[in-house]
Amino acid sequence: MQNSAHPFTRDLVLIGGGHTHALVLRMWGMNPLPGTRVTVINPAPTAPYSGMLPGHVAGHYLRDALEIDLVRLARFAGARVVIGAATGIDRAARLIHVPGRPPVAYDIASIDIGITTDLPDLPGFADHAVPAKPLDAFATAWQAYLSGDGPAEVAVIGGGVAGAELALAMGHALRAKGRAAVIHLVEKGTALSALRPAAARRLRRGLAEAGVCLREQAEVTAVTAEGLALSDGTIHAGFVCGAAGARPHPWLAETGLTHSAGFLTVDPQLRTSDPRVFAAGDCAHMAYAPRPKAGVYAVRQAPVLHRNLLAALRETGPFKTYRPQSDYLKLISLGEKSAMGDRFGLTFSGPWVWRWKDRIDRSFMDKFKRLPKMAAPALPRPRAAGSAELGDKVLCGGCGAKLGQGALNAALGCGLLPGDDAAVIEIGGVNTVLSTDHLREMEADPVVMTRIAAQHALSDIWAMGARPRAAVASVILPRMAPTLAARSLTEIMTAAREVMAEAGAEIVGGHSSQGAELTIGFTVTGICEGAPIRLSGARPGDALILTKPIGSGVVMAAEMAGTARGDEVAAVLEAMQVSQGAAAAVLRGAHAMTDVTGFGLLGHLRNICLNSGTGAEIKLEAVPVLPGALRLAAEGVRSSLYPDNRAPFPDLADTPRHDLLIDPQTSGGLLAAVPGDPAALLAELAAAGYGAVCIGRMTDAAGQIRIV
């Protein structure tokens, strides 16, 4: 994602979306370093804020309140997001390994992946318990358990502050739902030993008042389907959570970097033993000034890390020193809307402390939910007439950047019927189909962008009932240093070969150049073993099957404007990477078939109707939509191509669902007109992993599409 007119010359990779990195991204968005391509790698599109987790578990906050949206934050920072968990670093080659994709290269890297409370050595833990960290899986598992009914028994392994907060929060949430609850807090040593005596006594009193059963000097030997097995007895529990201290992610110790019990050792400038690799947050160990694992240190490391990353990327000093404070304010949730505080030997508690904590937490999260509005460059003056009419809306990527059918018809000749998805050429008595397609960048990760572009190009071949055989790649890279260009092209071609090989095609050549922005395309040829499936074969009474939900244009338009939710963007990107090969095989008996792309569902259905001399009827509520699409359409989000797609349908109702029918799709589903009862085909498609649905039927009202 080019964040300035300056060519990229250095790769900065942020491994993990912890609090420090999130703040660094926010700072970067307000003052980027020209020439730097920033990448953030994280297992999920969001990163939870741990300070609000007990409040969420207790029911005081919705899940969204504690999620830092990394996709939106990265868009603000001009960074690309790689959704995946890093598993290792090759420091000699400067490569970061992420399963399921080519390695990510770096010049400067920083690690902020937090900690885990997984207990891999405890028998049965993986099968019958959930660690409190990472927070994503824990929050999901807890909500599933909380949604049940009847008496509840919960066991928390680990009697530190985190375990006590969770035990209190769980008990409050269960009681608020009217469920009788027994909460066990189990500690192999002395509970709450990290607190000063006065604070520990106050928290112990809170546990007792809430009815939490505290078991100390109790060694857990196994987790079973019934609960916990102890060295001296058992504890029955239907939900078991691990909160037993801070454990580093195992792969950190395998990097060759100096560490302390798996936590990366950093110097006062937050550099590891490799000066090109920094670390911050809970995964780092400040050997020069050891401190407990606490979010306050991660937050205060952010300005120092940001300054030092800039210095490392510029290859100039000076580097800033991080001096951690000797003490910090501890605010501990007590289940209901009450909290206790501890600092400088003073302990205090009550609802007012909760309100104080709530203000602090919400203020922190507001930094990411209310990102500053950066001023766009003003239109030049003087300028040619008509410039202002184009507006300042960001041009969509993918199929949203295509020319409309009106412009295409004007260029190709008025009155021509829309053509088939691919050209059919008879070579040696064999029907060969040929199609080409390319996409303007809509996603900054070149691997994801390549997979989408490849599936998008292949769908034309699938829609004709052909088997892909060969492909030629066409790549335009933004201007960048030769080293970075080689890195990008390696990622692109590795991903392209994988997708094409899975489809049965081989990349036999291609062309690359540098230009204003990333553009990836493929020319694909395929072989038809029988007659091609054309647009002209549909018959009245045929059922209409759609193999993918619609709405990608709206969601990606919102993402490019920085207003979409990261989890929704991730779901749409995943949908666009799904191959239609197996679906095409199921639908090989279709009378007519097309892929739903730039002209939207109605536009492509109209092409079938015009070529077949038929009409169609669509059940509006039956048309599946992608996550977030309906909400964003209701908010008025539209793709760049929307006005052109609406022109052929002047009588289309003005509702969000109707608007999605003409939303331009990228790598959309197949739309097939099939004879007879579609039930068997739908069952076969479901077995193949597709959420295909019957959305209507063909009619004899030539050229007319009725929406019911």
LINLINGI-V28453 format. One record per residue. N is the residue number from 1. RES is the residue in three letters. PSI is psi in whole degrees, -180 to 180 (NA if undefined). Layout:
n=N res=RES psi=PSI
n=N res=RES psi=PSI
This chain:
n=1 res=MET psi=110
n=2 res=GLN psi=117
n=3 res=ASN psi=6
n=4 res=SER psi=173
n=5 res=ALA psi=-9
n=6 res=HIS psi=136
n=7 res=PRO psi=148
n=8 res=PHE psi=136
n=9 res=THR psi=-16
n=10 res=ARG psi=145
n=11 res=ASP psi=120
n=12 res=LEU psi=124
n=13 res=VAL psi=123
n=14 res=LEU psi=113
n=15 res=ILE psi=109
n=16 res=GLY psi=146
n=17 res=GLY psi=38
n=18 res=GLY psi=177
n=19 res=HIS psi=-41
n=20 res=THR psi=-49
n=21 res=HIS psi=-38
n=22 res=ALA psi=-43
n=23 res=LEU psi=-36
n=24 res=VAL psi=-43
n=25 res=LEU psi=-41
n=26 res=ARG psi=-43
n=27 res=MET psi=-39
n=28 res=TRP psi=-40
n=29 res=GLY psi=-30
n=30 res=MET psi=-23
n=31 res=ASN psi=75
n=32 res=PRO psi=158
n=33 res=LEU psi=109
n=34 res=PRO psi=141
n=35 res=GLY psi=-4
n=36 res=THR psi=126
n=37 res=ARG psi=119
n=38 res=VAL psi=133
n=39 res=THR psi=135
n=40 res=VAL psi=130
n=41 res=ILE psi=125
n=42 res=ASN psi=146
n=43 res=PRO psi=-25
n=44 res=ALA psi=163
n=45 res=PRO psi=-9
n=46 res=THR psi=160
n=47 res=ALA psi=124
n=48 res=PRO psi=146
n=49 res=TYR psi=114
n=50 res=SER psi=-27
n=51 res=GLY psi=-24
n=52 res=MET psi=2
n=53 res=LEU psi=-48
n=54 res=PRO psi=-38
n=55 res=GLY psi=-36
n=56 res=HIS psi=-44
n=57 res=VAL psi=-37
n=58 res=ALA psi=-15
n=59 res=GLY psi=9
n=60 res=HIS psi=-23
n=61 res=TYR psi=142
n=62 res=LEU psi=160
n=63 res=ARG psi=-39
n=64 res=ASP psi=-27
n=65 res=ALA psi=-28
n=66 res=LEU psi=14
n=67 res=GLU psi=124
n=68 res=ILE psi=118
n=69 res=ASP psi=99
n=70 res=LEU psi=-30
n=71 res=VAL psi=-48
n=72 res=ARG psi=-40
n=73 res=LEU psi=-41
n=74 res=ALA psi=-39
n=75 res=ARG psi=-42
n=76 res=PHE psi=-38
n=77 res=ALA psi=-5
n=78 res=GLY psi=30
n=79 res=ALA psi=165
n=80 res=ARG psi=149
n=81 res=VAL psi=130
n=82 res=VAL psi=114
n=83 res=ILE psi=106
n=84 res=GLY psi=162
n=85 res=ALA psi=121
n=86 res=ALA psi=143
n=87 res=THR psi=-1
n=88 res=GLY psi=163
n=89 res=ILE psi=129
n=90 res=ASP psi=97
n=91 res=ARG psi=-26
n=92 res=ALA psi=-43
n=93 res=ALA psi=-6
n=94 res=ARG psi=57
n=95 res=LEU psi=139
n=96 res=ILE psi=127
n=97 res=HIS psi=129
n=98 res=VAL psi=118
n=99 res=PRO psi=142
n=100 res=GLY psi=9
n=101 res=ARG psi=163
n=102 res=PRO psi=154
n=103 res=PRO psi=153
n=104 res=VAL psi=122
n=105 res=ALA psi=154
n=106 res=TYR psi=156
n=107 res=ASP psi=-44
n=108 res=ILE psi=136
n=109 res=ALA psi=155
n=110 res=SER psi=142
n=111 res=ILE psi=125
n=112 res=ASP psi=73
n=113 res=ILE psi=7
n=114 res=GLY psi=-154
n=115 res=ILE psi=177
n=116 res=THR psi=153
n=117 res=THR psi=24
n=118 res=ASP psi=147
n=119 res=LEU psi=74
n=120 res=PRO psi=-23
n=121 res=ASP psi=-5
n=122 res=LEU psi=116
n=123 res=PRO psi=132
n=124 res=GLY psi=-8
n=125 res=PHE psi=-46
n=126 res=ALA psi=-30
n=127 res=ASP psi=-30
n=128 res=HIS psi=5
n=129 res=ALA psi=169
n=130 res=VAL psi=133
n=131 res=PRO psi=149
n=132 res=ALA psi=-24
n=133 res=LYS psi=138
n=134 res=PRO psi=151
n=135 res=LEU psi=-27
n=136 res=ASP psi=-56
n=137 res=ALA psi=-39
n=138 res=PHE psi=-48
n=139 res=ALA psi=-39
n=140 res=THR psi=-45
n=141 res=ALA psi=-39
n=142 res=TRP psi=-43
n=143 res=GLN psi=-36
n=144 res=ALA psi=-41
n=145 res=TYR psi=-41
n=146 res=LEU psi=-29
n=147 res=SER psi=-7
n=148 res=GLY psi=-168
n=149 res=ASP psi=174
n=150 res=GLY psi=178
n=151 res=PRO psi=149
n=152 res=ALA psi=144
n=153 res=GLU psi=126
n=154 res=VAL psi=141
n=155 res=ALA psi=129
n=156 res=VAL psi=121
n=157 res=ILE psi=116
n=158 res=GLY psi=108
n=159 res=GLY psi=37
n=160 res=GLY psi=-171
n=161 res=VAL psi=-43
n=162 res=ALA psi=-44
n=163 res=GLY psi=-40
n=164 res=ALA psi=-43
n=165 res=GLU psi=-44
n=166 res=LEU psi=-42
n=167 res=ALA psi=-44
n=168 res=LEU psi=-41
n=169 res=ALA psi=-43
n=170 res=MET psi=-43
n=171 res=GLY psi=-43
n=172 res=HIS psi=-45
n=173 res=ALA psi=-43
n=174 res=LEU psi=-42
n=175 res=ARG psi=-36
n=176 res=ALA psi=-26
n=177 res=LYS psi=4
n=178 res=GLY psi=18
n=179 res=ARG psi=129
n=180 res=ALA psi=129
n=181 res=ALA psi=139
n=182 res=VAL psi=121
n=183 res=ILE psi=126
n=184 res=HIS psi=133
n=185 res=LEU psi=116
n=186 res=VAL psi=127
n=187 res=GLU psi=131
n=188 res=LYS psi=-20
n=189 res=GLY psi=-132
n=190 res=THR psi=127
n=191 res=ALA psi=151
n=192 res=LEU psi=31
n=193 res=SER psi=-17
n=194 res=ALA psi=-13
n=195 res=LEU psi=156
n=196 res=ARG psi=154
n=197 res=PRO psi=-43
n=198 res=ALA psi=-42
n=199 res=ALA psi=-39
n=200 res=ALA psi=-40
n=201 res=ARG psi=-41
n=202 res=ARG psi=-40
n=203 res=LEU psi=-36
n=204 res=ARG psi=-39
n=205 res=ARG psi=-40
n=206 res=GLY psi=-40
n=207 res=LEU psi=-43
n=208 res=ALA psi=-42
n=209 res=GLU psi=-31
n=210 res=ALA psi=-1
n=211 res=GLY psi=18
n=212 res=VAL psi=129
n=213 res=CYS psi=106
n=214 res=LEU psi=120
n=215 res=ARG psi=112
n=216 res=GLU psi=162
n=217 res=GLN psi=38
n=218 res=ALA psi=116
n=219 res=GLU psi=122
n=220 res=VAL psi=126
n=221 res=THR psi=-21
n=222 res=ALA psi=156
n=223 res=VAL psi=130
n=224 res=THR psi=176
n=225 res=ALA psi=-21
n=226 res=GLU psi=-15
n=227 res=GLY psi=-130
n=228 res=LEU psi=138
n=229 res=ALA psi=124
n=230 res=LEU psi=165
n=231 res=SER psi=-21
n=232 res=ASP psi=27
n=233 res=GLY psi=-161
n=234 res=THR psi=159
n=235 res=ILE psi=123
n=236 res=HIS psi=134
n=237 res=ALA psi=140
n=238 res=GLY psi=-15
n=239 res=PHE psi=123
n=240 res=VAL psi=130
n=241 res=CYS psi=140
n=242 res=GLY psi=120
n=243 res=ALA psi=34
n=244 res=ALA psi=77
n=245 res=GLY psi=180
n=246 res=ALA psi=124
n=247 res=ARG psi=135
n=248 res=PRO psi=155
n=249 res=HIS psi=131
n=250 res=PRO psi=-33
n=251 res=TRP psi=-18
n=252 res=LEU psi=-37
n=253 res=ALA psi=-14
n=254 res=GLU psi=4
n=255 res=THR psi=-14
n=256 res=GLY psi=-2
n=257 res=LEU psi=147
n=258 res=THR psi=135
n=259 res=HIS psi=165
n=260 res=SER psi=106
n=261 res=ALA psi=33
n=262 res=GLY psi=-13
n=263 res=PHE psi=129
n=264 res=LEU psi=127
n=265 res=THR psi=128
n=266 res=VAL psi=154
n=267 res=ASP psi=-179
n=268 res=PRO psi=-14
n=269 res=GLN psi=9
n=270 res=LEU psi=24
n=271 res=ARG psi=144
n=272 res=THR psi=-170
n=273 res=SER psi=-14
n=274 res=ASP psi=116
n=275 res=PRO psi=-12
n=276 res=ARG psi=-3
n=277 res=VAL psi=123
n=278 res=PHE psi=165
n=279 res=ALA psi=150
n=280 res=ALA psi=170
n=281 res=GLY psi=-160
n=282 res=ASP psi=-20
n=283 res=CYS psi=-8
n=284 res=ALA psi=148
n=285 res=HIS psi=117
n=286 res=MET psi=86
n=287 res=ALA psi=-30
n=288 res=TYR psi=-18
n=289 res=ALA psi=74
n=290 res=PRO psi=138
n=291 res=ARG psi=156
n=292 res=PRO psi=163
n=293 res=LYS psi=113
n=294 res=ALA psi=142
n=295 res=GLY psi=-26
n=296 res=VAL psi=-35
n=297 res=TYR psi=-41
n=298 res=ALA psi=-43
n=299 res=VAL psi=-43
n=300 res=ARG psi=-12
n=301 res=GLN psi=-21
n=302 res=ALA psi=-51
n=303 res=PRO psi=-36
n=304 res=VAL psi=-46
n=305 res=LEU psi=-45
n=306 res=HIS psi=-48
n=307 res=ARG psi=-43
n=308 res=ASN psi=-30
n=309 res=LEU psi=-41
n=310 res=LEU psi=-44
n=311 res=ALA psi=-41
n=312 res=ALA psi=-39
n=313 res=LEU psi=-33
n=314 res=ARG psi=-15
n=315 res=GLU psi=38
n=316 res=THR psi=152
n=317 res=GLY psi=-166
n=318 res=PRO psi=162
n=319 res=PHE psi=146
n=320 res=LYS psi=147
n=321 res=THR psi=137
n=322 res=TYR psi=122
n=323 res=ARG psi=102
n=324 res=PRO psi=144
n=325 res=GLN psi=154
n=326 res=SER psi=-27
n=327 res=ASP psi=161
n=328 res=TYR psi=160
n=329 res=LEU psi=122
n=330 res=LYS psi=121
n=331 res=LEU psi=119
n=332 res=ILE psi=125
n=333 res=SER psi=144
n=334 res=LEU psi=26
n=335 res=GLY psi=-80
n=336 res=GLU psi=-174
n=337 res=LYS psi=66
n=338 res=SER psi=152
n=339 res=ALA psi=164
n=340 res=MET psi=152
n=341 res=GLY psi=155
n=342 res=ASP psi=126
n=343 res=ARG psi=142
n=344 res=PHE psi=34
n=345 res=GLY psi=-1
n=346 res=LEU psi=136
n=347 res=THR psi=135
n=348 res=PHE psi=156
n=349 res=SER psi=168
n=350 res=GLY psi=173
n=351 res=PRO psi=-33
n=352 res=TRP psi=-31
n=353 res=VAL psi=-37
n=354 res=TRP psi=-45
n=355 res=ARG psi=-37
n=356 res=TRP psi=-49
n=357 res=LYS psi=-42
n=358 res=ASP psi=-42
n=359 res=ARG psi=-42
n=360 res=ILE psi=-47
n=361 res=ASP psi=-46
n=362 res=ARG psi=-36
n=363 res=SER psi=-40
n=364 res=PHE psi=-47
n=365 res=MET psi=-30
n=366 res=ASP psi=-24
n=367 res=LYS psi=-29
n=368 res=PHE psi=-26
n=369 res=LYS psi=-23
n=370 res=ARG psi=71
n=371 res=LEU psi=142
n=372 res=PRO psi=144
n=373 res=LYS psi=112
n=374 res=MET psi=132
n=375 res=ALA psi=133
n=376 res=ALA psi=151
n=377 res=PRO psi=137
n=378 res=ALA psi=150
n=379 res=LEU psi=140
n=380 res=PRO psi=153
n=381 res=ARG psi=135
n=382 res=PRO psi=165
n=383 res=ARG psi=163
n=384 res=ALA psi=149
n=385 res=ALA psi=143
n=386 res=GLY psi=-11
n=387 res=SER psi=-44
n=388 res=ALA psi=-27
n=389 res=GLU psi=-25
n=390 res=LEU psi=-19
n=391 res=GLY psi=179
n=392 res=ASP psi=13
n=393 res=LYS psi=137
n=394 res=VAL psi=130
n=395 res=LEU psi=129
n=396 res=CYS psi=156
n=397 res=GLY psi=-171
n=398 res=GLY psi=-145
n=399 res=CYS psi=-14
n=400 res=GLY psi=-14
n=401 res=ALA psi=2
n=402 res=LYS psi=162
n=403 res=LEU psi=148
n=404 res=GLY psi=167
n=405 res=GLN psi=-31
n=406 res=GLY psi=-46
n=407 res=ALA psi=-38
n=408 res=LEU psi=-43
n=409 res=ASN psi=-38
n=410 res=ALA psi=-37
n=411 res=ALA psi=-35
n=412 res=LEU psi=-14
n=413 res=GLY psi=119
n=414 res=CYS psi=148
n=415 res=GLY psi=-11
n=416 res=LEU psi=138
n=417 res=LEU psi=148
n=418 res=PRO psi=137
n=419 res=GLY psi=169
n=420 res=ASP psi=169
n=421 res=ASP psi=-27
n=422 res=ALA psi=153
n=423 res=ALA psi=143
n=424 res=VAL psi=121
n=425 res=ILE psi=128
n=426 res=GLU psi=118
n=427 res=ILE psi=114
n=428 res=GLY psi=34
n=429 res=GLY psi=5
n=430 res=VAL psi=133
n=431 res=ASN psi=114
n=432 res=THR psi=132
n=433 res=VAL psi=145
n=434 res=LEU psi=131
n=435 res=SER psi=154
n=436 res=THR psi=145
n=437 res=ASP psi=146
n=438 res=HIS psi=157
n=439 res=LEU psi=135
n=440 res=ARG psi=147
n=441 res=GLU psi=129
n=442 res=MET psi=-8
n=443 res=GLU psi=129
n=444 res=ALA psi=-20
n=445 res=ASP psi=113
n=446 res=PRO psi=-25
n=447 res=VAL psi=-50
n=448 res=VAL psi=-42
n=449 res=MET psi=-40
n=450 res=THR psi=-43
n=451 res=ARG psi=-40
n=452 res=ILE psi=-46
n=453 res=ALA psi=-39
n=454 res=ALA psi=-46
n=455 res=GLN psi=-36
n=456 res=HIS psi=-45
n=457 res=ALA psi=-38
n=458 res=LEU psi=-29
n=459 res=SER psi=-29
n=460 res=ASP psi=-38
n=461 res=ILE psi=-44
n=462 res=TRP psi=-41
n=463 res=ALA psi=-25
n=464 res=MET psi=1
n=465 res=GLY psi=23
n=466 res=ALA psi=167
n=467 res=ARG psi=123
n=468 res=PRO psi=141
n=469 res=ARG psi=-39
n=470 res=ALA psi=154
n=471 res=ALA psi=148
n=472 res=VAL psi=130
n=473 res=ALA psi=146
n=474 res=SER psi=120
n=475 res=VAL psi=129
n=476 res=ILE psi=121
n=477 res=LEU psi=146
n=478 res=PRO psi=153
n=479 res=ARG psi=129
n=480 res=MET psi=168
n=481 res=ALA psi=149
n=482 res=PRO psi=-37
n=483 res=THR psi=-44
n=484 res=LEU psi=-35
n=485 res=ALA psi=-41
n=486 res=ALA psi=-40
n=487 res=ARG psi=-47
n=488 res=SER psi=-45
n=489 res=LEU psi=-35
n=490 res=THR psi=-46
n=491 res=GLU psi=-45
n=492 res=ILE psi=-49
n=493 res=MET psi=-31
n=494 res=THR psi=-47
n=495 res=ALA psi=-41
n=496 res=ALA psi=-44
n=497 res=ARG psi=-39
n=498 res=GLU psi=-46
n=499 res=VAL psi=-46
n=500 res=MET psi=-39
n=501 res=ALA psi=-40
n=502 res=GLU psi=-32
n=503 res=ALA psi=-6
n=504 res=GLY psi=13
n=505 res=ALA psi=157
n=506 res=GLU psi=138
n=507 res=ILE psi=118
n=508 res=VAL psi=1
n=509 res=GLY psi=-172
n=510 res=GLY psi=-173
n=511 res=HIS psi=142
n=512 res=SER psi=151
n=513 res=SER psi=172
n=514 res=GLN psi=145
n=515 res=GLY psi=-154
n=516 res=ALA psi=-30
n=517 res=GLU psi=167
n=518 res=LEU psi=128
n=519 res=THR psi=131
n=520 res=ILE psi=131
n=521 res=GLY psi=164
n=522 res=PHE psi=139
n=523 res=THR psi=123
n=524 res=VAL psi=138
n=525 res=THR psi=149
n=526 res=GLY psi=168
n=527 res=ILE psi=131
n=528 res=CYS psi=119
n=529 res=GLU psi=-24
n=530 res=GLY psi=-155
n=531 res=ALA psi=140
n=532 res=PRO psi=150
n=533 res=ILE psi=114
n=534 res=ARG psi=172
n=535 res=LEU psi=-17
n=536 res=SER psi=5
n=537 res=GLY psi=-2
n=538 res=ALA psi=148
n=539 res=ARG psi=149
n=540 res=PRO psi=137
n=541 res=GLY psi=-17
n=542 res=ASP psi=142
n=543 res=ALA psi=147
n=544 res=LEU psi=118
n=545 res=ILE psi=132
n=546 res=LEU psi=129
n=547 res=THR psi=-10
n=548 res=LYS psi=152
n=549 res=PRO psi=163
n=550 res=ILE psi=167
n=551 res=GLY psi=4
n=552 res=SER psi=-33
n=553 res=GLY psi=-44
n=554 res=VAL psi=-47
n=555 res=VAL psi=-44
n=556 res=MET psi=-30
n=557 res=ALA psi=-41
n=558 res=ALA psi=-37
n=559 res=GLU psi=-42
n=560 res=MET psi=-25
n=561 res=ALA psi=-2
n=562 res=GLY psi=23
n=563 res=THR psi=-5
n=564 res=ALA psi=157
n=565 res=ARG psi=139
n=566 res=GLY psi=-39
n=567 res=ASP psi=-34
n=568 res=GLU psi=-40
n=569 res=VAL psi=-43
n=570 res=ALA psi=-40
n=571 res=ALA psi=-39
n=572 res=VAL psi=-43
n=573 res=LEU psi=-40
n=574 res=GLU psi=-42
n=575 res=ALA psi=-38
n=576 res=MET psi=-16
n=577 res=GLN psi=-1
n=578 res=VAL psi=127
n=579 res=SER psi=145
n=580 res=GLN psi=10
n=581 res=GLY psi=-50
n=582 res=ALA psi=-35
n=583 res=ALA psi=-40
n=584 res=ALA psi=-36
n=585 res=ALA psi=-39
n=586 res=VAL psi=-36
n=587 res=LEU psi=21
n=588 res=ARG psi=-16
n=589 res=GLY psi=12
n=590 res=ALA psi=145
n=591 res=HIS psi=-36
n=592 res=ALA psi=149
n=593 res=MET psi=147
n=594 res=THR psi=164
n=595 res=ASP psi=144
n=596 res=VAL psi=109
n=597 res=THR psi=-125
n=598 res=GLY psi=-31
n=599 res=PHE psi=-1
n=600 res=GLY psi=170
n=601 res=LEU psi=-48
n=602 res=LEU psi=-39
n=603 res=GLY psi=-42
n=604 res=HIS psi=-34
n=605 res=LEU psi=-39
n=606 res=ARG psi=-38
n=607 res=ASN psi=-40
n=608 res=ILE psi=-45
n=609 res=CYS psi=-46
n=610 res=LEU psi=-41
n=611 res=ASN psi=-31
n=612 res=SER psi=-12
n=613 res=GLY psi=32
n=614 res=THR psi=177
n=615 res=GLY psi=-173
n=616 res=ALA psi=155
n=617 res=GLU psi=129
n=618 res=ILE psi=136
n=619 res=LYS psi=109
n=620 res=LEU psi=-47
n=621 res=GLU psi=-16
n=622 res=ALA psi=-18
n=623 res=VAL psi=118
n=624 res=PRO psi=146
n=625 res=VAL psi=152
n=626 res=LEU psi=156
n=627 res=PRO psi=131
n=628 res=GLY psi=-19
n=629 res=ALA psi=-44
n=630 res=LEU psi=-42
n=631 res=ARG psi=-44
n=632 res=LEU psi=-37
n=633 res=ALA psi=-39
n=634 res=ALA psi=-27
n=635 res=GLU psi=-1
n=636 res=GLY psi=10
n=637 res=VAL psi=132
n=638 res=ARG psi=146
n=639 res=SER psi=160
n=640 res=SER psi=-33
n=641 res=LEU psi=-5
n=642 res=TYR psi=-48
n=643 res=PRO psi=-40
n=644 res=ASP psi=-39
n=645 res=ASN psi=-28
n=646 res=ARG psi=-25
n=647 res=ALA psi=-42
n=648 res=PRO psi=-7
n=649 res=PHE psi=65
n=650 res=PRO psi=-22
n=651 res=ASP psi=5
n=652 res=LEU psi=133
n=653 res=ALA psi=150
n=654 res=ASP psi=75
n=655 res=THR psi=160
n=656 res=PRO psi=-42
n=657 res=ARG psi=-41
n=658 res=HIS psi=-39
n=659 res=ASP psi=-36
n=660 res=LEU psi=-22
n=661 res=LEU psi=-22
n=662 res=ILE psi=15
n=663 res=ASP psi=127
n=664 res=PRO psi=131
n=665 res=GLN psi=146
n=666 res=THR psi=129
n=667 res=SER psi=50
n=668 res=GLY psi=-173
n=669 res=GLY psi=177
n=670 res=LEU psi=142
n=671 res=LEU psi=115
n=672 res=ALA psi=137
n=673 res=ALA psi=112
n=674 res=VAL psi=147
n=675 res=PRO psi=155
n=676 res=GLY psi=-164
n=677 res=ASP psi=124
n=678 res=PRO psi=1
n=679 res=ALA psi=-45
n=680 res=ALA psi=-41
n=681 res=LEU psi=-41
n=682 res=LEU psi=-38
n=683 res=ALA psi=-40
n=684 res=GLU psi=-39
n=685 res=LEU psi=-40
n=686 res=ALA psi=-40
n=687 res=ALA psi=-28
n=688 res=ALA psi=0
n=689 res=GLY psi=12
n=690 res=TYR psi=140
n=691 res=GLY psi=52
n=692 res=ALA psi=149
n=693 res=VAL psi=158
n=694 res=CYS psi=120
n=695 res=ILE psi=-1
n=696 res=GLY psi=-155
n=697 res=ARG psi=164
n=698 res=MET psi=147
n=699 res=THR psi=176
n=700 res=ASP psi=9
n=701 res=ALA psi=85
n=702 res=ALA psi=127
n=703 res=GLY psi=0
n=704 res=GLN psi=133
n=705 res=ILE psi=118
n=706 res=ARG psi=132
n=707 res=ILE psi=122
n=708 res=VAL psi=NA
